[in-house]
Amino acid sequence: MCHNCAATAESGLAAGTLPTAGTVPSRRSVAKLLALGAGLTALAACTPDGGTQPPSSSSPPGTSASVSPVSATPSAGPGTSTAPATEPGTAAAPAPATTSAPTPTSPAAGLAKQHSLTDPASPWLVVNKHRPLSPADYVPADLVQPNIALAVSGEAAQLNSTTAAAAEQMFAAAARDGVTVTLASGYRSYGTQVATYNSYVASRGQAEADTASARPGFSEHQTGWSFDIGDGGGACSFQPCFADQPAAVWAKANGHRFGFVVRYPWMLHEITGYYYESWHLRFIGVEAATDMANRGIATLEEYFGLEAAPGYL
């Protein structure tokens, strides 16, 4: 056993003097050299892996890079994320999670019917700052304009057919309760999200833009499964005070009956990546939405057993 290998080696070095050229080493010099060798051997025995130290990293830790405006055409091709490029020399981001089903221990795993968490055509698709759409420029194949009160036109008035049917039922139920709900923003194409995100970056800077607008290829609006609502009176649209408007209050209390959840709840931005949006509803199906409500689980990340996504990787 080695108790003080460093001291042993140091004493060997102090005692050993190499013979000069052309001289014959004495027995005492040979003994000193042997002692030196023994000391170095003992020192190596006390160092993990025979004295080989772990290599130190020559690269500095990766840092968040500034992002230039995003191109309207995904340059990486289908099936890949087209998040804005990082500056040369920064570490590459790890690949996004590819979980295709809830983890066995997640609350959703107990439901009778399971869906993919990565397929854009799945009602359980989870899109967040760690989980981009694949392909990045995905377009739903079944976009339709629902028969509901609209505050927008064009592509923003569209949803996928499943979400549209559920929205028609929910808006009608709200109307029976005396609450007028309007569709304030529905489907948003990849190209539209490019323009939306770039405008935020230009006016607020990237850091603040990332708290309010998804990067292209990372937006739920592109899936057709989500939309923003407005109140019939038009008050507080896309503002914090909207949470107190009749449409928001009703949707929060009743949305699960029609398969909807408030996707970005109050004070859970460290999980979802976005501050409270009382107007942003997401369809996941009646069974899952009701189960979340009954269990008091507010985010899809927690419900499906996924990691929090407060920022981009």
ZADREN-923811 format. One record per residue (C-alpha): residue number from 0; residue in one letter; x, y, z. Coordinates in nm, 4 decimals, padded with zeros to 6 digits. Each point is the difference from the previous one (the first is absolute). Layout:
<pts>
(pt NUM 'A' (X Y Z))
...
</pts>
This chain:
<pts>
(pt 0 'M' (00.0000 00.0000 00.0000))
(pt 1 'C' (00.1188 00.3495 -00.0878))
(pt 2 'H' (-00.0468 00.2594 00.2783))
(pt 3 'N' (00.2096 00.2952 -00.1210))
(pt 4 'C' (00.1097 -00.0714 -00.3528))
(pt 5 'A' (00.0708 00.3606 -00.0876))
(pt 6 'A' (00.2437 00.0349 00.2896))
(pt 7 'T' (00.1712 -00.3224 -00.1047))
(pt 8 'A' (00.0480 00.1244 -00.3540))
(pt 9 'E' (00.1281 00.3373 00.1126))
(pt 10 'S' (00.2607 -00.1613 00.2254))
(pt 11 'G' (00.1122 -00.2174 -00.2910))
(pt 12 'L' (00.0426 00.3022 -00.2245))
(pt 13 'A' (00.1985 00.1827 00.2648))
(pt 14 'A' (00.2288 -00.2973 00.0561))
(pt 15 'G' (00.0627 -00.0952 -00.3665))
(pt 16 'T' (00.2752 00.1822 -00.1937))
(pt 17 'L' (00.0651 -00.1106 -00.3552))
(pt 18 'P' (00.3668 -00.0897 -00.0690))
(pt 19 'T' (00.1838 00.2266 -00.2372))
(pt 20 'A' (00.1092 -00.1280 -00.3406))
(pt 21 'G' (00.3142 -00.2122 00.0004))
(pt 22 'T' (-00.0134 -00.0888 00.3683))
(pt 23 'V' (-00.0728 -00.3379 00.1517))
(pt 24 'P' (-00.2855 00.0095 00.2449))
(pt 25 'S' (00.0818 -00.1074 00.3493))
(pt 26 'R' (-00.1999 -00.2567 00.1931))
(pt 27 'R' (-00.1437 00.2865 00.2039))
(pt 28 'S' (-00.1128 00.1802 -00.3204))
(pt 29 'V' (-00.1625 -00.3190 -00.1298))
(pt 30 'A' (-00.1823 -00.0417 00.3278))
(pt 31 'K' (-00.1257 00.3551 -00.0178))
(pt 32 'L' (-00.1270 -00.0566 -00.3545))
(pt 33 'L' (-00.1757 -00.3191 00.1083))
(pt 34 'A' (-00.1609 00.1917 00.2852))
(pt 35 'L' (-00.1118 00.2665 -00.2459))
(pt 36 'G' (-00.1582 -00.2621 -00.2259))
(pt 37 'A' (-00.1785 -00.1596 00.2947))
(pt 38 'G' (-00.1332 00.3369 00.1045))
(pt 39 'L' (-00.1362 00.0782 -00.3458))
(pt 40 'T' (-00.1577 -00.3453 -00.0223))
(pt 41 'A' (-00.1705 00.0559 00.3328))
(pt 42 'L' (-00.1248 00.3405 -00.1118))
(pt 43 'A' (-00.1503 -00.1494 -00.3159))
(pt 44 'A' (-00.1722 -00.2700 00.2050))
(pt 45 'C' (-00.1861 00.2682 00.1971))
(pt 46 'T' (-00.1283 00.1776 -00.3129))
(pt 47 'P' (-00.3184 -00.1376 -00.1637))
(pt 48 'D' (00.0610 -00.1942 -00.3200))
(pt 49 'G' (00.3681 -00.0412 00.0583))
(pt 50 'G' (00.0780 00.3710 00.0199))
(pt 51 'T' (-00.2026 00.1102 -00.3055))
(pt 52 'Q' (-00.1897 00.3150 00.0858))
(pt 53 'P' (-00.3342 00.0710 -00.1655))
(pt 54 'P' (00.0478 00.2287 -00.2993))
(pt 55 'S' (-00.1151 00.3545 00.0571))
(pt 56 'S' (-00.2437 00.1567 -00.2405))
(pt 57 'S' (00.1532 00.2494 -00.2377))
(pt 58 'S' (-00.3363 00.1427 -00.1008))
(pt 59 'P' (-00.1905 00.2494 00.2129))
(pt 60 'P' (-00.3497 -00.0970 00.1123))
(pt 61 'G' (-00.2691 00.0655 -00.2579))
(pt 62 'T' (-00.1721 00.3324 00.0283))
(pt 63 'S' (-00.3235 00.1289 -00.1341))
(pt 64 'A' (00.0568 00.1583 -00.3384))
(pt 65 'S' (-00.1835 00.2902 -00.1521))
(pt 66 'V' (-00.2430 -00.0858 -00.2757))
(pt 67 'S' (-00.0356 00.1730 -00.3330))
(pt 68 'P' (-00.3358 00.0206 -00.1791))
(pt 69 'V' (-00.1201 -00.3398 -00.1162))
(pt 70 'S' (-00.0452 -00.0929 -00.3617))
(pt 71 'A' (-00.3534 -00.0711 -00.1166))
(pt 72 'T' (00.1244 -00.3219 -00.1601))
(pt 73 'P' (00.1268 -00.2764 00.2311))
(pt 74 'S' (00.3589 -00.0568 -00.1092))
(pt 75 'A' (00.0511 -00.3279 00.1814))
(pt 76 'G' (-00.2563 -00.1851 -00.2083))
(pt 77 'P' (-00.3033 -00.2062 00.1077))
(pt 78 'G' (00.0215 -00.1772 00.3304))
(pt 79 'T' (00.2454 00.2371 00.1622))
(pt 80 'S' (-00.0237 00.3002 00.2251))
(pt 81 'T' (00.0676 00.3373 -00.1546))
(pt 82 'A' (00.0607 00.2014 00.3123))
(pt 83 'P' (00.2198 00.3037 -00.0654))
(pt 84 'A' (00.3665 -00.0916 -00.0363))
(pt 85 'T' (00.2443 00.0539 00.2827))
(pt 86 'E' (00.3224 00.1902 -00.0456))
(pt 87 'P' (00.2986 -00.1957 -00.1383))
(pt 88 'G' (00.2006 -00.1736 00.2682))
(pt 89 'T' (-00.2823 -00.0598 00.2458))
(pt 90 'A' (-00.0879 -00.3499 00.1105))
(pt 91 'A' (-00.2659 -00.1783 -00.2008))
(pt 92 'A' (-00.3305 -00.0423 00.1805))
(pt 93 'P' (-00.0980 -00.3540 00.0979))
(pt 94 'A' (-00.2625 -00.1703 -00.2082))
(pt 95 'P' (-00.3586 00.0673 00.1107))
(pt 96 'A' (-00.1848 -00.2606 00.2011))
(pt 97 'T' (-00.1751 -00.2579 -00.2165))
(pt 98 'T' (-00.2364 -00.1527 00.2517))
(pt 99 'S' (-00.2780 -00.1644 -00.2015))
(pt 100 'A' (-00.2221 -00.0871 00.2964))
(pt 101 'P' (-00.0441 00.1082 00.3610))
(pt 102 'T' (00.2513 -00.1407 00.2451))
(pt 103 'P' (-00.1285 -00.3046 00.1927))
(pt 104 'T' (-00.0130 00.2028 00.3220))
(pt 105 'S' (-00.1729 00.3100 -00.1427))
(pt 106 'P' (-00.3658 00.0695 00.0871))
(pt 107 'A' (-00.1018 -00.0321 -00.3651))
(pt 108 'A' (00.1365 -00.3548 -00.0205))
(pt 109 'G' (-00.3097 -00.1291 00.1778))
(pt 110 'L' (-00.2465 00.1163 -00.2643))
(pt 111 'A' (-00.1673 -00.2634 -00.2126))
(pt 112 'K' (00.1041 00.1521 -00.3316))
(pt 113 'Q' (00.3552 00.1135 -00.0639))
(pt 114 'H' (00.1306 00.2371 -00.2671))
(pt 115 'S' (00.3372 00.1071 -00.1327))
(pt 116 'L' (00.1736 00.2983 00.1599))
(pt 117 'T' (00.2064 00.0736 -00.3112))
(pt 118 'D' (-00.2330 -00.0506 -00.2975))
(pt 119 'P' (-00.1353 00.3436 -00.1061))
(pt 120 'A' (-00.3283 -00.1667 -00.0933))
(pt 121 'S' (-00.0446 -00.1341 00.3556))
(pt 122 'P' (-00.2210 00.1829 00.2541))
(pt 123 'W' (00.2655 -00.0729 00.2641))
(pt 124 'L' (00.2830 00.1601 -00.1948))
(pt 125 'V' (00.2200 00.2017 00.2362))
(pt 126 'V' (00.1738 00.2977 -00.1580))
(pt 127 'N' (00.2195 00.2143 00.2208))
(pt 128 'K' (00.3469 00.1579 00.0027))
(pt 129 'H' (00.1615 -00.3428 00.0275))
(pt 130 'R' (-00.2315 -00.1739 -00.2460))
(pt 131 'P' (-00.0240 00.1530 -00.3497))
(pt 132 'L' (-00.2417 -00.1100 -00.2663))
(pt 133 'S' (00.1203 -00.2620 -00.2455))
(pt 134 'P' (-00.0071 00.0981 -00.2781))
(pt 135 'A' (00.0598 00.3599 00.0987))
(pt 136 'D' (-00.2303 00.1282 -00.2756))
(pt 137 'Y' (-00.2836 -00.2422 00.0818))
(pt 138 'V' (-00.3426 00.0853 -00.1420))
(pt 139 'P' (-00.3133 -00.1812 00.1287))
(pt 140 'A' (-00.1725 -00.1901 -00.2782))
(pt 141 'D' (-00.3528 00.0738 00.1233))
(pt 142 'L' (-00.0173 00.3754 00.0659))
(pt 143 'V' (-00.3555 00.1338 00.0084))
(pt 144 'Q' (-00.1756 00.3169 00.1116))
(pt 145 'P' (-00.2248 -00.0781 00.2968))
(pt 146 'N' (-00.3549 00.1356 00.0224))
(pt 147 'I' (00.0678 00.2305 00.2951))
(pt 148 'A' (00.0332 00.3713 00.0699))
(pt 149 'L' (00.3145 00.1208 -00.1730))
(pt 150 'A' (00.2140 00.3032 00.0775))
(pt 151 'V' (00.2484 -00.0879 -00.2756))
(pt 152 'S' (00.0016 -00.1187 -00.3598))
(pt 153 'G' (00.2212 -00.1971 -00.2353))
(pt 154 'E' (00.2244 -00.2758 00.1374))
(pt 155 'A' (-00.0444 00.1319 00.3563))
(pt 156 'A' (-00.3681 -00.0961 -00.0187))
(pt 157 'Q' (00.0862 -00.3653 -00.0612))
(pt 158 'L' (00.0549 -00.3012 00.2286))
(pt 159 'N' (00.0457 -00.3687 -00.0676))
(pt 160 'S' (-00.3327 -00.1781 -00.0388))
(pt 161 'T' (00.0017 -00.1678 00.3443))
(pt 162 'T' (00.0760 00.3220 00.1849))
(pt 163 'A' (-00.2526 00.1907 -00.2106))
(pt 164 'A' (-00.2821 -00.2399 00.0896))
(pt 165 'A' (00.0848 00.0188 00.3707))
(pt 166 'A' (00.0212 00.3801 -00.0165))
(pt 167 'E' (-00.3472 00.0200 -00.1559))
(pt 168 'Q' (-00.1419 -00.2008 00.2890))
(pt 169 'M' (00.1831 00.2065 00.2618))
(pt 170 'F' (-00.0901 00.3400 -00.1459))
(pt 171 'A' (-00.3668 -00.1068 -00.0249))
(pt 172 'A' (00.0003 -00.1131 00.3650))
(pt 173 'A' (00.1526 00.3308 00.1067))
(pt 174 'A' (-00.2677 00.1883 -00.1945))
(pt 175 'R' (-00.2727 -00.1968 00.1806))
(pt 176 'D' (00.1569 00.1218 00.3243))
(pt 177 'G' (-00.0125 00.3572 -00.1258))
(pt 178 'V' (00.3732 00.0258 -00.0796))
(pt 179 'T' (00.1238 00.1041 -00.3449))
(pt 180 'V' (00.3326 -00.1540 -00.0985))
(pt 181 'T' (00.1770 00.0906 -00.3232))
(pt 182 'L' (00.2840 -00.1602 -00.1919))
(pt 183 'A' (00.2802 00.2568 00.0180))
(pt 184 'S' (00.2826 -00.2012 -00.1598))
(pt 185 'G' (-00.0019 -00.3544 -00.1332))
(pt 186 'Y' (00.2347 -00.1713 -00.2422))
(pt 187 'R' (00.3301 00.1731 -00.0709))
(pt 188 'S' (00.2240 -00.1288 -00.2789))
(pt 189 'Y' (00.3767 -00.0320 00.0298))
(pt 190 'G' (00.0469 00.3046 -00.2213))
(pt 191 'T' (-00.2397 00.2072 00.2095))
(pt 192 'Q' (00.1819 -00.1058 00.3178))
(pt 193 'V' (00.3285 00.1122 -00.1548))
(pt 194 'A' (-00.1426 00.3484 -00.0513))
(pt 195 'T' (-00.1629 00.0033 00.3456))
(pt 196 'Y' (00.3134 -00.1092 00.1838))
(pt 197 'N' (00.2293 00.2321 -00.1954))
(pt 198 'S' (-00.2231 00.2970 00.0796))
(pt 199 'Y' (00.0255 -00.0787 00.3709))
(pt 200 'V' (00.3778 -00.0295 -00.0236))
(pt 201 'A' (00.0250 00.3294 -00.1877))
(pt 202 'S' (-00.2137 00.1902 00.2496))
(pt 203 'R' (00.0930 -00.1652 00.3310))
(pt 204 'G' (00.3233 -00.1915 -00.0495))
(pt 205 'Q' (00.0400 -00.3758 -00.0108))
(pt 206 'A' (-00.0071 -00.0711 00.3738))
(pt 207 'E' (-00.3372 00.1668 00.0505))
(pt 208 'A' (-00.1342 -00.1286 -00.3300))
(pt 209 'D' (00.0630 -00.3572 00.1136))
(pt 210 'T' (-00.2311 00.0510 00.2989))
(pt 211 'A' (-00.2908 00.1130 -00.2163))
(pt 212 'S' (00.0352 -00.1534 -00.3466))
(pt 213 'A' (00.1044 -00.3482 -00.1071))
(pt 214 'R' (00.2858 -00.0376 -00.2430))
(pt 215 'P' (-00.1076 -00.1299 -00.3418))
(pt 216 'G' (-00.0527 -00.3745 00.0148))
(pt 217 'F' (-00.0724 00.0121 00.3745))
(pt 218 'S' (-00.3517 00.1468 -00.0019))
(pt 219 'E' (-00.3170 -00.1814 00.1024))
(pt 220 'H' (-00.1969 00.2250 -00.2335))
(pt 221 'Q' (00.1678 -00.1745 -00.2939))
(pt 222 'T' (-00.1518 -00.3349 00.1017))
(pt 223 'G' (-00.3662 00.0980 -00.0250))
(pt 224 'W' (-00.0545 -00.1386 00.3515))
(pt 225 'S' (-00.0025 00.3371 00.1756))
(pt 226 'F' (-00.1472 00.3473 -00.0304))
(pt 227 'D' (-00.0386 00.3275 00.1836))
(pt 228 'I' (-00.3394 00.1209 00.1153))
(pt 229 'G' (-00.1447 00.3464 00.0431))
(pt 230 'D' (-00.2940 00.1349 00.1946))
(pt 231 'G' (-00.3149 00.1152 -00.1729))
(pt 232 'G' (00.0533 00.3505 00.1327))
(pt 233 'G' (00.3529 00.0106 -00.1414))
(pt 234 'A' (00.1534 00.1088 00.3304))
(pt 235 'C' (00.3578 -00.0823 00.1049))
(pt 236 'S' (00.0870 -00.2077 -00.3063))
(pt 237 'F' (00.3404 -00.1669 00.0450))
(pt 238 'Q' (00.0565 00.1916 00.3236))
(pt 239 'P' (00.0349 -00.1228 00.3602))
(pt 240 'C' (-00.3388 00.1514 00.0884))
(pt 241 'F' (-00.1666 -00.2436 -00.2423))
(pt 242 'A' (00.0123 -00.2602 00.2778))
(pt 243 'D' (-00.2861 00.1871 00.1709))
(pt 244 'Q' (-00.2211 00.0243 -00.3092))
(pt 245 'P' (-00.3086 -00.2264 -00.0202))
(pt 246 'A' (00.1378 -00.2006 -00.2953))
(pt 247 'A' (00.3240 -00.0855 00.1814))
(pt 248 'V' (-00.1730 -00.0803 00.3287))
(pt 249 'W' (-00.2520 -00.2263 -00.1727))
(pt 250 'A' (00.2585 -00.1771 -00.2174))
(pt 251 'K' (00.2283 -00.0696 00.2941))
(pt 252 'A' (-00.2858 -00.1540 00.1992))
(pt 253 'N' (-00.1692 -00.1907 -00.2823))
(pt 254 'G' (00.2533 -00.0580 -00.2772))
(pt 255 'H' (00.0859 -00.3530 00.1170))
(pt 256 'R' (-00.3572 -00.1118 -00.0713))
(pt 257 'F' (00.0786 00.0477 -00.3690))
(pt 258 'G' (00.3626 -00.1188 00.0064))
(pt 259 'F' (00.1790 00.3326 00.0557))
(pt 260 'V' (00.2555 00.1179 00.2546))
(pt 261 'V' (00.1592 00.3390 00.0609))
(pt 262 'R' (00.3416 -00.0864 -00.1379))
(pt 263 'Y' (00.2091 00.2654 00.1789))
(pt 264 'P' (-00.1343 00.0305 00.3567))
(pt 265 'W' (00.0712 00.2619 00.2615))
(pt 266 'M' (00.3487 -00.0055 00.1587))
(pt 267 'L' (00.1102 -00.3185 -00.1777))
(pt 268 'H' (00.2235 00.1612 -00.2637))
(pt 269 'E' (00.3008 -00.1829 00.1452))
(pt 270 'I' (-00.1642 -00.3186 -00.1281))
(pt 271 'T' (-00.1766 00.1114 -00.3181))
(pt 272 'G' (00.2457 00.2688 -00.1100))
(pt 273 'Y' (-00.2670 00.2713 -00.0301))
(pt 274 'Y' (-00.1705 00.2409 00.2354))
(pt 275 'Y' (-00.3696 -00.0331 00.0741))
(pt 276 'E' (-00.2200 00.0078 -00.3091))
(pt 277 'S' (-00.3598 -00.0301 00.1148))
(pt 278 'W' (-00.1077 00.0250 -00.3648))
(pt 279 'H' (00.2022 -00.2923 -00.1396))
(pt 280 'L' (-00.1981 -00.3250 -00.0067))
(pt 281 'R' (00.1268 -00.3389 -00.1102))
(pt 282 'F' (-00.2015 -00.3058 -00.1001))
(pt 283 'I' (00.1181 -00.3339 00.1465))
(pt 284 'G' (-00.3301 -00.1900 00.0121))
(pt 285 'V' (-00.2786 -00.0132 00.2574))
(pt 286 'E' (00.1400 -00.2968 00.1936))
(pt 287 'A' (00.3467 00.1470 00.0501))
(pt 288 'A' (-00.1200 00.3570 00.0625))
(pt 289 'T' (-00.2537 -00.1191 00.2585))
(pt 290 'D' (00.2603 -00.2214 00.1660))
(pt 291 'M' (00.2376 00.2959 00.0275))
(pt 292 'A' (-00.2751 00.2131 00.1539))
(pt 293 'N' (-00.0978 -00.2687 00.2496))
(pt 294 'R' (00.3610 -00.0575 00.1052))
(pt 295 'G' (00.0839 00.3686 00.0175))
(pt 296 'I' (00.2848 -00.0365 -00.2535))
(pt 297 'A' (00.0462 00.3228 -00.1918))
(pt 298 'T' (00.2666 -00.0666 -00.2658))
(pt 299 'L' (00.0421 -00.2548 -00.2773))
(pt 300 'E' (00.3637 -00.0449 00.0980))
(pt 301 'E' (-00.0982 -00.1261 00.3464))
(pt 302 'Y' (-00.2955 -00.2016 -00.1232))
(pt 303 'F' (00.2002 -00.1886 -00.2614))
(pt 304 'G' (00.3092 -00.0415 00.2168))
(pt 305 'L' (00.2263 00.2279 -00.2053))
(pt 306 'E' (00.2797 00.2321 00.1071))
(pt 307 'A' (-00.0653 00.3661 00.0571))
(pt 308 'A' (00.0856 00.2253 -00.2948))
(pt 309 'P' (00.0601 00.3517 00.1341))
(pt 310 'G' (00.2419 00.0889 -00.2817))
(pt 311 'Y' (00.1350 -00.1223 -00.3319))
(pt 312 'L' (00.2751 -00.2605 00.0093))
</pts>
